[in-house]
Amino acid sequence: MPSLPAEDEIMEAARRSLAARIARDGTLPDTTPAPPKDEERRRRSLRSCHLPAEPRPPYTPPRDSGAYVPEMAARIEDDRNLTDGARRCARKLMEYFHRKNRATRSGDITVTWLMRALGKSRRQVQRYLRQLEHAGYIAVQVVHARTRMCAGLFVELLAPLFPRHHRQRWPQKLIEPDAPRMSQNNRPRYKSSRESWAQRCMDGVFRSFMKTLPPLPAFPITA
């Protein structure tokens, strides 16, 4: 079995091959990169190459309205099934119902109001509500009046949103004992699930489709 060449022999053969190539082709070109002309510009580029080209103008800070978000369970922050937008939507719902309807922890709300409050599009708000509903944090029903038009949503806050010491009830709001109660002279509204509302909206399309079908032939009557 032939023995392998030693390392010194390999290096010596490489030197002879390199010397023969230099004698044949001349010296190799210098591949050392030239120093940059503007060293300060190079360093600045390395410091800010990952930053946006121009800083975005800051938004106007919101006014101090005194509103606040009540205590919430930390579970919603640890739930990996929710996006940051869905968590923010849940905080806005907690703030809204804590101020509007603290006793029942539920009430009417519109997607348009959430769009303006969150600064998001209608599709994004609907996606946030669907995530919270599927995760079991809220219950959503469609609110409609006497007409077939949707008047908004009826959202109910469920127990997983609340800390353990507030799951039964929120602290009572401080009100004047002789203050008049809120008027109940509102037009009647009815609630239904999203599935039944979608089926009801499709009834008109189904009736129009049935009118386009040709009439069935007369059934022969035999004596």
C-alpha positions as CSV (number, residue, x, y, z in Angstrom):
1,M,0.0,0.0,0.0
2,P,1.6,3.3,-1.0
3,S,2.2,5.8,1.8
4,L,0.7,9.2,1.7
5,P,3.0,12.2,1.2
6,A,4.0,14.2,4.3
7,E,2.8,17.7,4.9
8,D,6.2,19.2,4.2
9,E,6.3,17.5,0.8
10,I,2.8,18.8,0.0
11,M,3.8,22.4,0.9
12,E,7.0,22.2,-1.0
13,A,5.1,20.9,-4.1
14,A,2.7,23.8,-3.8
15,R,5.6,26.4,-3.6
16,R,7.2,25.0,-6.7
17,S,3.9,25.0,-8.6
18,L,3.2,28.7,-7.5
19,A,6.8,29.7,-8.5
20,A,6.3,28.1,-11.9
21,R,3.0,29.9,-12.4
22,I,4.4,33.2,-11.5
23,A,7.4,32.7,-13.8
24,R,5.0,31.9,-16.6
25,D,2.2,34.4,-16.1
26,G,3.9,37.1,-14.1
27,T,3.1,38.4,-10.6
28,L,-0.5,38.1,-9.4
29,P,-2.6,41.3,-9.2
30,D,-3.0,42.9,-5.8
31,T,-6.4,41.9,-4.5
32,T,-6.1,43.9,-1.2
33,P,-9.2,46.3,-1.1
34,A,-8.3,50.0,-1.3
35,P,-9.0,52.0,1.9
36,P,-12.2,54.0,1.7
37,K,-11.9,57.6,0.7
38,D,-14.2,58.8,3.4
39,E,-13.8,56.8,6.6
40,E,-16.4,58.8,8.5
41,R,-19.0,58.2,5.9
42,R,-18.3,54.4,6.0
43,R,-18.7,54.3,9.8
44,R,-21.9,56.3,9.6
45,S,-23.3,53.9,7.0
46,L,-22.5,50.9,9.2
47,R,-24.2,52.5,12.1
48,S,-27.4,53.5,10.3
49,C,-27.8,51.0,7.4
50,H,-30.5,49.1,9.2
51,L,-32.5,52.2,10.0
52,P,-35.2,53.7,7.8
53,A,-34.1,56.3,5.3
54,E,-36.1,59.1,6.9
55,P,-37.7,59.1,10.4
56,R,-41.4,59.1,10.4
57,P,-43.1,62.2,11.8
58,P,-44.6,61.5,15.2
59,Y,-48.3,61.4,15.7
60,T,-50.0,64.0,17.9
61,P,-50.2,62.6,21.4
62,P,-53.7,62.0,22.7
63,R,-55.3,64.3,25.2
64,D,-55.5,63.3,28.8
65,S,-59.2,62.3,29.1
66,G,-59.0,60.6,32.5
67,A,-60.1,57.3,31.0
68,Y,-58.3,54.1,32.1
69,V,-58.4,50.4,31.5
70,P,-59.6,48.3,34.5
71,E,-57.7,45.4,35.9
72,M,-57.5,42.4,33.5
73,A,-56.2,38.9,33.8
74,A,-52.6,38.4,32.7
75,R,-53.8,35.3,30.7
76,I,-54.6,37.5,27.7
77,E,-51.0,38.7,27.6
78,D,-49.7,35.1,27.7
79,D,-52.1,33.7,25.1
80,R,-50.1,33.0,21.9
81,N,-53.3,32.6,19.9
82,L,-53.9,36.3,20.0
83,T,-52.1,39.1,18.1
84,D,-51.1,42.3,19.7
85,G,-54.0,44.0,17.9
86,A,-56.5,41.6,19.4
87,R,-55.1,42.3,22.9
88,R,-55.4,46.0,22.3
89,C,-58.9,45.6,21.1
90,A,-59.7,43.6,24.3
91,R,-58.3,46.5,26.4
92,K,-60.5,49.0,24.5
93,L,-63.6,46.8,25.1
94,M,-62.8,46.6,28.8
95,E,-62.4,50.4,29.0
96,Y,-65.7,51.0,27.0
97,F,-67.9,48.7,29.1
98,H,-66.4,49.7,32.4
99,R,-67.4,53.2,31.6
100,K,-70.7,52.6,29.8
101,N,-72.3,49.5,31.4
102,R,-70.3,48.3,34.4
103,A,-73.2,46.2,35.9
104,T,-73.7,43.8,33.1
105,R,-70.2,43.9,31.5
106,S,-71.9,43.9,28.1
107,G,-73.6,46.2,25.7
108,D,-74.0,47.5,22.1
109,I,-71.0,48.6,20.2
110,T,-70.3,49.2,16.5
111,V,-67.3,48.2,14.4
112,T,-67.1,51.8,13.2
113,W,-66.5,53.0,16.7
114,L,-63.7,50.4,17.2
115,M,-62.2,51.4,13.9
116,R,-61.8,55.0,15.0
117,A,-60.7,54.1,18.5
118,L,-58.0,51.7,17.3
119,G,-57.0,53.4,14.1
120,K,-57.5,50.2,12.1
121,S,-59.5,49.1,9.1
122,R,-62.9,47.4,9.3
123,R,-61.4,44.0,8.2
124,Q,-58.7,44.2,10.9
125,V,-61.2,45.0,13.7
126,Q,-63.4,42.1,12.5
127,R,-60.4,39.8,12.6
128,Y,-59.5,41.0,16.2
129,L,-63.1,40.3,17.4
130,R,-63.1,36.9,15.8
131,Q,-59.8,36.0,17.5
132,L,-61.1,37.1,20.9
133,E,-64.4,35.2,20.3
134,H,-62.7,31.9,19.3
135,A,-60.3,32.2,22.3
136,G,-63.3,32.5,24.7
137,Y,-62.7,36.0,25.9
138,I,-65.9,37.6,24.5
139,A,-69.3,36.6,23.1
140,V,-70.5,38.5,20.0
141,Q,-74.1,38.7,18.7
142,V,-75.5,40.8,15.8
143,V,-77.9,43.5,16.8
144,H,-80.7,44.5,14.3
145,A,-83.7,46.7,14.6
146,R,-87.1,46.2,13.0
147,T,-85.5,46.4,9.5
148,R,-83.1,43.9,8.0
149,M,-80.2,46.3,8.5
150,C,-77.5,45.4,11.1
151,A,-77.5,48.1,13.8
152,G,-74.2,46.9,15.5
153,L,-72.8,44.2,17.7
154,F,-73.8,43.0,21.2
155,V,-70.5,42.1,22.9
156,E,-70.3,40.4,26.3
157,L,-67.1,40.2,28.3
158,L,-66.4,36.6,29.5
159,A,-64.7,35.5,32.7
160,P,-61.2,34.7,31.3
161,L,-60.7,38.5,30.7
162,F,-61.1,39.3,34.4
163,P,-58.8,38.7,37.3
164,R,-60.0,36.3,40.0
165,H,-61.0,38.9,42.5
166,H,-63.2,40.8,39.9
167,R,-64.8,37.9,38.1
168,Q,-68.1,38.3,40.0
169,R,-68.5,42.0,39.7
170,W,-66.7,45.3,39.3
171,P,-66.5,47.9,42.0
172,Q,-69.6,50.0,42.0
173,K,-69.4,53.4,40.3
174,L,-69.7,56.4,42.6
175,I,-72.9,58.2,41.6
176,E,-75.2,60.7,43.3
177,P,-78.1,58.8,45.1
178,D,-80.7,61.2,43.7
179,A,-79.5,61.2,40.1
180,P,-82.1,60.1,37.5
181,R,-81.6,56.8,35.9
182,M,-80.8,56.4,32.2
183,S,-83.9,56.6,30.0
184,Q,-85.1,53.3,28.6
185,N,-87.2,54.9,25.8
186,N,-85.2,53.2,23.0
187,R,-86.6,51.5,20.0
188,P,-86.7,47.7,20.4
189,R,-83.7,45.8,19.2
190,Y,-83.2,42.1,18.8
191,K,-80.0,40.0,19.1
192,S,-79.0,37.0,17.0
193,S,-75.9,35.0,16.5
194,R,-73.6,35.8,13.5
195,E,-74.5,32.4,11.9
196,S,-78.3,33.0,12.1
197,W,-77.8,36.6,10.9
198,A,-75.8,35.4,7.9
199,Q,-78.5,32.9,7.1
200,R,-81.2,35.5,7.4
201,C,-79.4,37.9,5.0
202,M,-79.2,35.1,2.4
203,D,-82.9,34.5,2.5
204,G,-83.6,37.3,0.0
205,V,-81.0,35.9,-2.4
206,F,-82.5,32.4,-2.1
207,R,-86.0,33.7,-2.8
208,S,-84.8,35.6,-5.9
209,F,-83.0,32.5,-7.1
210,M,-86.2,30.4,-6.7
211,K,-88.1,32.9,-8.9
212,T,-85.7,32.3,-11.8
213,L,-86.4,28.6,-11.9
214,P,-88.9,27.3,-14.5
215,P,-92.2,26.0,-13.1
216,L,-92.4,22.3,-12.7
217,P,-94.5,20.3,-15.3
218,A,-98.0,19.4,-14.3
219,F,-98.2,16.0,-12.7
220,P,-100.3,13.6,-14.8
221,I,-103.4,12.4,-13.1
222,T,-104.6,9.0,-14.0
223,A,-108.1,7.7,-13.6
